[in-house]
């Protein structure tokens, strides 16, 4: 018995000694490592790397930029079953330990001894993982593990369990740029976290241990095993019952990779905002949690995008079929590889894992996946997977062309039939003004293996299409403050990132004429009834080049009133008006509409819109007409915020038009905020008279198609440039101003007038945008004068004199009883106001 007592006594003191040694070791490690440890308190205010996000003015997402896709959540926003799945996978005793799990550490110690210093599993609790992810490096060393333990012990004293979990679920990397559980739910399932099934939550809960090895896209088999193990652990821990477990493990894997799902398609504006953020914040823009709220209207932007796309497709259809994008694409991967080798090419067929996974699956079951197609079409599916969509146009590969019917394989792996109604338009394109004969069979259009585009019609059927050869833009502004409400800079951002709305400087053509007419009305040199001679003019510039401008119709109408001349867009009348005004004076006047003088040509061709201007600049100028003559400026960023609490970094306060403000008033209060009143640059009565004249463009001039809107409050002007290179329409009511431009990036002819190419797009947009809205026209100025004039001479009729028509006038500029023509003004002025480099030769 004595030796037993001795043994117990010795064992007791050995245990005490080992415990003391352990305590001394821990204390020594703490004393040694503590001075160099990061301050745990910084986690209380830690800012996660959060991507730049861009929104419409009513909070709809239009863009997200940054390498780390993250959507921070609070602890209360974590679904309970997800939390249980995560704890079952990573740290089942999380709420019981104080930051360190002794059993896990013991396992790590065994690995440390057996591996000679390299820690494998680590035995890390969630608290220790937070310490490593936020405060330490990721190297697997003994010293880092000691630091991790010490930090975890400190964290448990300073932070609550809920705070630690919140830090954990928002920081962890879960593959495919997803950081945090909310981002992973969007990336893999395109759903909010709380809408996931239990099986989907378990799948995500299995990712922190090894985001690559257990990734449902890269390793679907291993991820399925991991998911089911987590569900098994949940059942063993009593978190779910047997029935729930069996249902969850039977659920198939449904993960796919989803890009950031925007709510409003406005890529061109999103890119404008991204560039602004990068210029202002540098690379921190992508990680600093900035949120840019733009002025875009989430209802108007889709109308603008769809109207432009439809109009460009209609234009393209009128001009003919240019053939498939690619021809004779091999159906199977094996055939594609064989062709590559036969041609001696070193083409790499392996692209993204997702594409190749789709291709391999298709090779295995192509006959069952695509019903109605015999043989392996894995390469066709691969090609369609990598081919981007352009707006409403989807890529497709021709499977069969027989008779007057074509069958194509869509990107969704579906077989689509195109009937003759959807094919017969495809006459061969020969030039902007010429097409070939109508095809007689589908085989004349495209054959098996050809890559084409298809478009779904309103009735659900499909038709053949192609990427339009022409491009365009549509800009919509609020005339009161210059806010950009909608902007589409091209047919498709995927097809071309060049933003024609703000980057394309194109000749404006006849949509520039109203500003020349307004200058004449505003200065009192002319009235709406002034008669100008629509007759040939020959000009000579400083280089002895002769310029003989003509009207687009090629004819001359002789003496004509200003109102009629604007409605009919007479070039020669506009030139004579500019001569009368004087070039220098006119350019000074135009500066008030946002036109930069050094961007305007110093010659009489200015009257015809020869200045190279962007669609945004023209829209802004028309906004000044729409608001009664106040100089507003375009803007699109309403405010910038940062962080989850939306701290306001900056907020726009644009100058606004104020028709009701008294003269000299500089500020106005709107919705409790004070704004600067925009400077007035045109007389309101002159602007009203011009608006009335522009209504004639709709009633009887080049914009008659807009009568289909059945609204009296819309006015506007068509425009076409030399050689039919540009087609325009700009128009407005009191609420909206919109400009459409159509042309080709290479400046080739589109062979259509503004009234044919641009106006239908404007009508399409305005018809949707104004639907259900009351008419919005300005009130008639109190001092406006109405009187009868002679329709031919424009002179005022005496009281009691029969006949004539009614015209409106500024009270200070009433017409004479005798006719007065522009030639008289030119003679009186003798060129004293300057005509630039041009000399009139009559």
Secondary structure, DSSP 8 states (H G I E B T S, - for coil): -HHHHHHHHHHHHHHHHHHHHHHHHHHHHHHHHHTTS--GGGGGG----B-EEEE-TTS-EEEEE-SSEE----GGGS-HHHHHHHHHHH-TTTTTSSS--HHHHHHHHHHHHHHTS--SSTT--HHHHHHHHHHS-----HHHHHHHHHHHHHHHHHS-HHHHHHHHHHH-B-STTEESHHHHHHHHHSS-GGGS-HHHHHHHHTTTT-TTTT-TTT-HHHHHHHHHHHHHHHHHTTSS-HHHHHHHHTS-----------SS--HHHHHHHHHHHHHHHGGGGGTB-EEEEE---TTHHHHHHHHHHHHHHHHHHHH-B---SB----SSHHHHHHHHHHTT--------HHHHHHHHHHHHHHHHHSTT--S--HHHHHHHHHS--BTTBEEEEEEEEETTEEEEEETTS-EEEE-GGGTTT--BEEETTEE----SSGGGT--TT-EEEEEE-TTS-EEEE---SSEEEEEEE-TTT-BEEEEE-SS-TTT----HHHH--EE-GGGGHHHHHHHHHHHTS--TT-EEEE---EEE-TT--EE----TTS---EEEEHHHHHHTT-HHHHHHHHHHH-HHHHHHHHGGGT--GGGS-SSGGGGGT-SEE-HHHHHHHHHHHHTTSB----B-EEEEEETTTTEEEEE----B--TTS-TT--EEEETTEEEEB--B-S-HHHHHHHHHHHHHHHHTSTTGGGGGG--SS-EEEEEE-GGG-EEEEEEE-SS-EEEEEEE-TT-------HHHHTHHHHHHHHHHHSTT---------TT-EEEEE-TTT--B--TT----EEEEE-TTS---SS--BHHHHHHHHTTTT--TT-EEE-
